[in-house]
Amino acid sequence: MGAKTDSLKKEACVMRVTKTLTLAASVAALALAFAGCAGPTTPSAAPTSTVPAVDYKLVTAGTLTVCSDLPYKPFEYEDATSASGYTGFDVEIVDAVAKKLGLSLKIVVTNFNALQSGTALEANTCDLGASAMTITDERKKKIDFSDGYYDSLQSLLVKADSGITNLAGTEGKKVGLQKGSTGKTYATEHAPAGATLVDFSDDGKMFIAMQAGQVDALLQDHPVNHQHEVDDPTYKVVETYNTDESYGFAFAKGKKPELLGAVNAQLAAMRADGTYDTLHKKYFG
């Protein structure tokens, strides 16, 4: 009797184990079936990159803040239809760069001497200066420059009926110059001793002074003087001077290397894709 009872107990145990295994298999099979009905699984979101975005050390996050001396047509001047309130060759270039970097553009009107001396940049008033600024060895001591983006001449603008035909003809006359400019440097070195050199803070004030008869000539960047004679034929460029000048965008010395590198990369890209040529033709023909 005892042996038979033990046998029955073993048989019952095997049946319970078999049922348990069968139930587990059924549950597993059911889970697989449901998974098949649910379709492909959605992959989990990729882990957030631990590599930080490029830090351009911007004055205002998301905005490229640009200092410029205005007006200086055709490089920078007011335009109410523009999102920034300004346009011109320089402005359109930095606007294109800003867009490529995913930034908006803000223009801050700044005295040219404060730009070329580096003081406005050191004060972090802006991220860069775009103001038809010639790259010079002297300025490079205080400023980092982008690659050159425009080659320029100096020139002499006079009233068409003034009788002045060259710089030598300004003997006994007043010549308007922009303070801190390469035009002033050229005039200081080459104007006749009898010429009176008169400083102004910007081209707008210089040209108004000329219209009022307070100066007899303006010596400055040729594209700007040329724009004056285009706008008003009573003025004429009588002489140009090849000074081997190239304009660059200015940065605080050693402060924004990442932004400087990005600007240079975008300038090269604009030349490669034709954007630069389109803008150059628009403003200079």
C-alpha positions in Angstrom: 0.0 0.0 0.0 2.8 2.4 0.9 4.6 1.8 -2.4 1.4 2.3 -4.4 0.7 5.6 -2.6 4.2 6.8 -3.3 3.8 6.0 -7.0 0.5 7.9 -7.1 2.1 10.9 -5.4 4.9 11.0 -7.9 2.5 10.8 -10.8 0.4 13.7 -9.4 3.6 15.8 -8.9 4.7 15.2 -12.6 1.2 16.2 -13.8 1.4 19.5 -11.8 4.8 20.3 -13.1 3.7 19.5 -16.7 0.7 21.8 -16.3 2.9 24.6 -15.0 5.3 24.2 -17.8 2.5 24.1 -20.3 0.9 27.2 -18.9 4.3 29.1 -18.9 4.8 28.1 -22.6 1.3 29.3 -23.4 1.9 32.6 -21.7 5.2 33.0 -23.6 3.5 32.1 -26.9 0.7 34.6 -26.2 3.1 37.3 -25.5 4.9 36.7 -28.8 1.6 36.7 -30.6 0.6 40.1 -29.2 4.0 41.4 -30.1 3.5 40.3 -33.6 0.1 42.0 -33.8 1.5 45.2 -32.5 3.8 45.7 -35.5 7.4 46.9 -35.4 8.5 48.4 -32.2 9.4 52.1 -32.0 13.1 52.5 -31.3 14.0 54.4 -28.2 15.1 58.0 -28.5 18.8 58.4 -29.2 20.6 59.5 -26.1 21.3 63.2 -25.8 24.7 64.1 -27.3 27.3 65.0 -24.7 29.1 67.1 -27.2 28.3 70.8 -26.5 27.2 73.1 -29.3 29.8 75.6 -30.5 30.0 78.5 -28.1 30.5 81.6 -30.1 30.6 83.7 -26.9 27.8 85.9 -28.3 26.8 89.2 -26.6 23.1 87.9 -26.8 22.3 84.2 -27.2 20.8 83.5 -30.6 21.8 86.8 -32.1 24.8 88.0 -34.1 25.3 91.6 -32.8 27.3 93.7 -35.3 28.7 97.2 -34.7 28.9 99.5 -37.7 29.5 103.1 -38.4 26.6 104.5 -40.4 25.9 105.9 -42.9 28.6 104.6 -45.2 26.8 103.8 -48.4 27.0 101.4 -50.3 28.5 99.3 -47.4 26.0 100.1 -44.6 23.0 102.5 -44.5 19.5 102.7 -43.2 16.7 100.7 -44.8 13.3 100.6 -43.2 12.3 97.5 -45.2 15.1 95.4 -43.8 14.5 93.3 -40.7 17.6 94.8 -39.0 16.7 98.3 -40.2 19.8 98.5 -42.3 21.3 97.2 -45.6 24.4 97.5 -47.8 27.2 95.3 -49.0 28.6 94.7 -45.5 25.2 94.2 -43.9 24.0 91.7 -46.5 27.1 89.7 -46.0 26.9 89.5 -42.2 23.2 88.8 -42.5 23.9 85.8 -44.8 26.5 84.6 -42.3 24.1 84.9 -39.4 21.5 82.9 -41.2 23.9 80.1 -42.0 24.8 80.0 -38.3 21.2 79.9 -37.3 21.3 83.4 -35.7 19.3 86.6 -36.1 21.1 89.9 -36.9 21.2 93.0 -34.8 23.1 96.2 -36.0 24.5 98.6 -33.4 25.5 102.0 -34.7 29.0 102.7 -33.4 31.6 105.4 -34.0 34.2 104.2 -36.4 37.1 105.3 -34.3 35.8 103.2 -31.4 35.7 100.3 -33.8 39.1 100.6 -35.4 40.8 101.3 -32.1 39.2 98.1 -30.7 37.6 99.8 -27.7 34.0 98.9 -28.7 35.0 95.3 -29.4 36.9 94.9 -26.1 33.8 96.3 -24.3 31.8 93.5 -25.7 29.3 95.9 -27.2 29.1 93.6 -30.2 30.3 90.3 -31.6 32.1 91.8 -34.6 32.6 95.0 -36.4 31.4 95.3 -40.1 32.3 98.8 -41.3 34.4 98.7 -44.4 37.4 98.5 -42.2 40.8 98.1 -43.9 43.1 95.4 -42.5 46.3 97.0 -41.4 49.3 95.8 -39.3 48.7 98.6 -36.8 45.1 97.6 -36.3 46.0 93.9 -36.0 47.9 94.7 -32.8 44.5 95.4 -31.2 42.0 93.6 -33.4 41.5 90.1 -34.9 40.4 90.3 -38.5 38.5 87.9 -40.7 39.8 87.0 -44.1 39.6 90.0 -46.5 36.3 90.3 -48.2 36.7 93.5 -50.3 39.6 95.2 -52.0 39.4 99.0 -52.2 41.1 102.2 -53.4 41.2 105.7 -51.8 39.9 108.6 -53.8 39.4 112.4 -53.9 35.9 113.8 -54.3 35.3 117.5 -55.2 32.6 119.8 -56.6 32.6 119.2 -60.3 33.1 122.9 -60.9 35.8 123.4 -58.2 38.8 123.5 -60.5 40.5 120.9 -58.3 41.8 118.0 -60.4 44.1 116.2 -58.0 45.4 116.1 -54.4 48.2 118.6 -55.3 45.4 121.0 -56.2 44.1 121.1 -52.6 47.0 123.5 -51.6 45.3 126.2 -49.6 42.0 124.2 -49.4 40.2 122.1 -46.8 40.1 118.4 -47.1 37.6 116.4 -45.1 38.7 113.1 -43.6 37.2 110.4 -41.4 39.0 110.2 -38.0 40.9 107.0 -37.6 40.5 106.0 -41.3 43.2 104.9 -43.8 42.1 107.9 -45.9 43.3 110.2 -43.2 46.6 108.3 -43.1 47.0 108.7 -46.8 46.2 112.4 -46.7 48.5 113.0 -43.8 51.4 111.4 -45.8 50.6 112.8 -49.3 48.5 116.0 -49.1 50.4 119.3 -49.9 51.7 121.2 -46.8 49.3 124.0 -47.4 46.2 121.9 -47.3 44.1 122.0 -44.1 43.0 118.5 -43.0 39.7 118.5 -41.2 38.5 115.4 -39.1 34.9 114.1 -39.0 33.4 111.2 -37.2 31.6 109.7 -40.2 31.0 110.1 -43.9 27.5 111.6 -43.3 28.9 114.6 -41.5 31.7 114.9 -44.0 29.5 115.1 -47.0 27.1 117.6 -45.3 30.1 119.8 -44.5 31.1 119.6 -48.2 27.6 120.5 -49.3 27.7 123.5 -47.0 31.1 124.6 -48.4 32.9 124.0 -45.1 35.4 121.7 -46.9 36.6 121.6 -50.5 37.3 117.9 -50.9 36.8 114.5 -49.3 39.5 111.9 -49.3 38.2 108.5 -48.4 37.4 105.0 -49.7 36.6 105.1 -53.4 33.3 103.2 -53.3 31.8 105.7 -50.9 33.0 108.7 -52.9 31.9 107.1 -56.1 28.4 106.6 -54.5 28.3 110.4 -53.9 29.0 111.2 -57.5 26.4 108.7 -58.6 23.8 110.2 -56.3 24.7 113.8 -57.2 26.5 114.5 -60.5 27.5 118.0 -59.2 30.3 116.1 -57.4 33.1 114.2 -59.0 35.9 111.8 -58.2 39.0 113.4 -59.7 41.7 111.0 -58.5 42.1 107.5 -57.1 45.0 106.0 -55.1 46.0 102.3 -55.1 46.7 101.7 -51.5 46.5 97.9 -51.6 43.7 97.8 -49.1 41.5 94.9 -48.1 38.5 95.1 -45.8 37.9 92.6 -43.0 35.4 92.0 -40.2 36.8 92.9 -36.8 36.8 90.9 -33.6 38.0 91.6 -30.0 41.6 90.5 -29.9 41.8 86.8 -28.8 38.2 86.8 -27.5 36.1 85.0 -30.1 38.2 82.5 -32.1 35.2 80.1 -32.7 33.1 82.9 -34.2 36.1 84.2 -36.3 36.6 80.7 -37.7 32.9 80.3 -38.5 32.8 83.7 -40.3 35.8 82.8 -42.4 34.2 79.4 -43.3 31.0 81.1 -44.4 32.9 83.8 -46.4 34.6 81.0 -48.3 31.3 79.2 -48.8 29.7 82.4 -50.2 32.5 82.8 -52.7 32.2 79.1 -53.7 28.4 79.1 -54.2 28.2 82.4 -56.0 26.4 84.4 -53.2 29.4 86.8 -52.9 29.5 87.5 -56.6 25.8 88.2 -56.6 26.1 90.8 -53.8 29.2 92.3 -55.3 27.4 92.8 -58.6 24.4 94.3 -56.9 26.4 97.0 -55.1 29.3 97.6 -57.4 28.3 96.4 -60.9 
